[in-house]
Amino acid sequence: MKHWIILLLGAAVFLGCIFSPPSLMDDVDAVNAQIAREMLSSGDWVTAHIDGVAYLEKSPLGYWLMALSYAVFGIHDWAARLPTALGAIGLMWATSALAGWGFGRRAGFYAGLAVGTSVGLFLFTRIVIPDVLLTLAVTGALYCFLRAVEDECAGWSWGFWACVGLGMLLKGLLAVLLPAATALIFLLVRRQLFTRRTWRLMRPLSGTALMPAIFLPWVALASWRNPPLFDFTLESTPGVYRGFLWFYFINEHVLRFLNLRFPRDYNTVPRLTFWLLHLVWLFPWTVFLPAAFRRGSVSLQFEEGPELNRNRARSLQLLALIWILFLLVFLSFSTTQEYYSMPCYPAFAVLIGWALALGRRSWIAAGYGTLGVLGVVSALIGGVILYLVRGIHPVGDISSALTQNPDAYTLSMGHLQDLTLSSFAYLRGPLLLASLSLGAGSLAAWVFRRRWMAPLCLALMMVFLAHAANWALKVFDPYLSSRPLADAINTGPAGQLILEGHFYPFSSLGFYTSRPVLLLNGIADNLVYGAAAPGAPRVFIGDEDLVRLWPQEPRLYLAIPAASLPRLESLLGPVRKFADRGGKLVLTNKPW
């Protein structure tokens, strides 16, 4: 029954929030959806492309899953989001199974709730990136590892190597580094690394044949389609093309880790901030971390017998601690986005589930008490904000009430800095729902703190909070997505679409108009390398080309940021505004 509750809650959060609005956001969200679309339409499942330009940065499995979703359900934004949503639900189930094996069914239930209803997992699955699928692969690998070495069942080792291989098809070498390093350190601490028993159970020779058998065929095809020049120097030079192998392995792995990646279109979270933000990403379950990391005896009830129970629990506790520490320390030496540490969320969740199942009353009660205070205070703050904006009457879309902080947009949560007090006048409904959810949910959990349903109260609170956040994203739709402009273009006369600058800032426009685009001064950031490839498509134009094309046929639609209007008017003369939403404009060269 509890497994069904986990699946239902996961479906309520992740499947319940995949339909638009909110639309696919500009930047990487719509870019990944568009890559999968081009993969399906072109039939090239080896090399990813953006607007026909080779995009060699990422492993392909995430794109394959989206493309398969399109093939089954049609090309829709919700179909692009479906693999991510199913991956999140699968992660809840896998985390529950892992904690249940080591700490018992109740701990497994709580762990599944904790990982699936944490703030971080919801926030970082609003974008169609493969990190939740990578997290599922890592969790599956380490679950299979424990089953192999602790239950002495060598068959589970095949699951370990297969999950690692699939993870490499999702995120490259990190997918093998994290589970392999965690497993090796675990065996080293347990003094089992060099024993014959370990080698027999883990089958490293045949396993290291299975893993590359999954990953290397794509690498071989990609390097054949994008021939290597065998220049593996640690040097990144604009305009120089070295093929797939250099860009994927050297640039995207080695140079990214060293903060020398080309192009430099990214930012990094300060190290201390990166660590402390986990208090936010794991909310509301953060309050149980002191109980989770407190040393104590294992007193859970299993069917197999007390000694085996203690061995399993101690093994899982050790593995989870190594899992967390290795990933966070490793990422502290690299460039970091906020979501890079997602693969250790399940490790936190199994420890939290263990603490809740043990039921140390003073520690758990302190957690519920802390959460109750935070919930009530948050509800009061929400009420104060609603009172302060009571006299503000929203006009137009929310972009008119936001600030602009473009320097922050290279971070995943950078747009949060755009919020102003007046912007909450557009968010009254979501803010009210969030305030009521936090207040009522935290108080209900406090009331039932000594019963098994208290964590369920927190999970239900987070379901409502997730839908409040999704409601807020709908309000932000004209600001974060170009879909309103795409809808206007789709209802207008046929014409050629041109985007000013890089593809990313208007990526959802390309997705929702279903047409190829020209890029005005667009050889920048992620398209620089592909633009230098032999046979790159002629989709890049300059100001002189635009001046030549503007008075001619056919009709042109030019999408620009509103701030670029004076420059375009000085270049083209008086222009016609076809559409205007969210601080973005579409100009046209013909009357309609």
C-alpha angles and dihedrals in degrees: 000000000000091000089056090051090054092049093047093050091047091051091048091055106033105026091036091059103045098086121092139281103081088064127207107290125237115258123036096349096066092029092064092045090050093048090055090048093052089046091056096043096045097042090226104129094167107059119043117221137195111203087341093307116124112254108194101168105097142046113256109231094091090053091046092055092050091046091051089049089053090049091054102036105020130254105307132138090241089054088056089052096045098085090051092050093048089047091055092050090047089051090055090053094045093048090049091051092049095049091041091055093051105031107018138266097292092052088048091053092050093045092052090051092047098052095042098047099041118120095238097054091051096045095047094048092059085084122060097241123137097238096104089050089049089051090052091050092049092047091049091049094052092044089054090046093056093045090052099048100031100038090036093231110141092193090075090063089073087060090053094053093042092052090049091051092049090047090055088055086055105042111358126234097352087071091064097034097057102048094035094049092045091050094045094049090047091053091044093053090047091047091237101112098100100033123119089231092061093048091049093050099042097041094209096181098052090034093056087053093052094049097056090040086067098041109029100062089066091045091051093049093045092051090047092051091044102034118220122235093204093236103138099165116139091247129116114200122178113241095017116119119202101169131247103307096057095044097044101040105025102030101033097039113022100029093040090054090049092048090243099107120143122258101034095218097134142073134210134229114240110258099243091044090049091056096042093049088071086077085066099038092053095045129164091020091053090090090068096055093095089056091044094055096040112111116240146136122285111245104163123134121240134166095236099067137273100272094051088045093056092047092051094046094048091048093051092045091053093045093050092051092049090045092055098041096046095051096044093046092045093050091047088069093050140056107284136201118193095256098048091095094056091109090071095052091092090054091055089045096054091051091048091048089051092051092049092048092049087054100207093188101208095046096042093043089052089053093050090045092052091048091048091055092046091048095050092045091049091049090050092049089051090051091050092051091049089051093049093052095043093109097045114102112200116232121191120342128328094263089081090064098046133088125229120241105166093166089066097051094087085074120075095238095036095118091066087078089065093069119113131180092255090054089068088069085074091048102052095121097047091043092051092049092047093048093049091046094051095045098043097038097050092046092048090051089051092051092051095036094128095049132076092245094067093086088046089057089054092048092051089048089056092048089059091042090052091053090048088054090047089051089052090051088056089057089050092049098106090049100045098035136044093213095114088058090047091052090052092050092047091056093047131077119295116272149141116282120221125186120202113230128345120003095238101072091057099028095126088056089063092047098048096042092051093215138112116256140209117230119222109213086341103146093113143114114346095008097055095087096044091046088060093053118111110264095017111169119259097245097124120093134174134216092273091054091050092050089051095047099042100079093041136079138299113056114264128209112199117193115201140160110262089244090064094060097095091051092049092047091052089050101042104020121231110001135198118241109219099176138359126192138143097001092307130107138201115208125192134197097215134055116250 
